[in-house]
């Protein structure tokens, strides 16, 4: 089952810019980072995902992560859940 990450808010519906949903899931995020050695920076995460031929939505998710160093995969999954709540 895919998790659709969508930050569209009701007041944005009339905006000229429509944020699009990201169609990815935790299994795809994990697969995209296969072989990554943690801790890892955002740029290392994106490069590994590209190497592993991640989908465009999975790459987009990694691109919206805050800059910094991630200690483990759980920190990244926490960001995915935080994204859903905001």
BELMOGI-V154943 format. One line per field, one symbol per residue. ss: DSSP state (H for helix, E for strand, L for the rest). psi: psi as a letter, one per 20 degrees, with the letter a starting at -180 (. if undefined). burial: + if it has 16 or more other ideal C-beta (glycine too) atoms within 10 Angstrom, else -. A space follows every 10 residues. Layout:
ss=???
psi=???
burial=???
//
This chain:
ss=LLEEELLLLH HHLLLLLLLL LEEELHHHHH HHLLLLLLLE EHHHHHHHHH HLLLLHHHHH HHHLLLLLEE LLHHHHHHHH HHHHHL
psi=pqpooojpqg iihiqhooqq qonrrhhhgg hhjpippqqq rghhgggghg hjlqrhhggh ghhiqqqapp hrhhhghghg hhhhh.
burial=--+-+----- ---------- -++++--++- -++--+---+ -+-+++-++- ---+--+++- ++--+----+ --+--+--++ --+---
//
